[in-house]
Amino acid sequence: MGYIGRTPTGSILTGADIADGSISTAKLADTAVSTAKIADDAVTIAKATGFGKIGQVVSNTVTTNNSTSGTTYTDTGLSATITPTSSSSKILVLPFNPLGGDIDNDSGGTIEVKQKLLRDSTTVYEDDRFLVARGGQHHSNAFSHVLDTPNTTSAITYKCQFARSDAGSTDAISNQGGREMTMTLMEILA
Amino acid sequence: MANTFKIKTNDAMPSSSGTPLTLYTVPSSTTSVVLGLLLCNIHTAEVNVSVKIESDTSDTETNQTVFVVKNAPIPVGGTLEVLTGSKVVLQTTDVVKVDCSVSAKIDAALSIMEIT
């Protein structure tokens, strides 16, 4: 079969002519997919790798104050709960929990204060001699930050504890005056 | 046996698009060899043409109606040679019909040799 005179023009391929799934990655130029071709909600967390990502931020503020003269850890009252979205996530714990030691008679005595951070019942950070105070009152912020790897997707609660690390009758003090203290948790996605 | 060369023509066919129009029917006691079929688009736009052979003759198997070409495009000013380099043998009562996507826009020229 042939044509005399004009011949039919070739038909332009349409999407219907191309089988689903038939175009391989190799056929796409590196610049073929522009940002405009990506829908706003098309990129999931799983596809975004190779750079740090904040998955969620949780913060809890309390005005609890507490004191103890014992050497057994007690809660400061500061805590926050987070549920990681992935077991490979890390949790950056940012507590603001002023701790101090009270030596009320300026007698030249000393007090030593210890602190720790728990994830549920697991110790993730401990400083058994955080503060050594001589005479009067001394206060300082507790640990500034801790990076934890909980390896879970279940809800976990971080909380601060403190106690005297040396024996004595005067108090270790948390958040004297009941001002606001805050714990912020950031989920850092893998 | 006598061999007779003939041409069968029909202008502006078919009379109704979608209803193939008979261009040639093999007479009785005749075997025909189709030597060529030209279909010329006389329309002002591209048309699609179909050619059918209606045959119910048989030796041991009964023939069926078949397309020789179906919905072939012919551009404006173009002519389609349907049987370039091949031949079709027709038997008595076999029919060649032509259809077009637009009524009355094909001029057909059929060259045959009848053997009687």
Interface residues (C-beta under 8 A of the other chain):
Chain A: M1 G2 Y3 I4 G5 R6 T7 P8 T9
Chain B: L38 E46 V69 A72 P73 I74 P75 V76 G77 G78 T79 L80 E81 V82 L83 T84
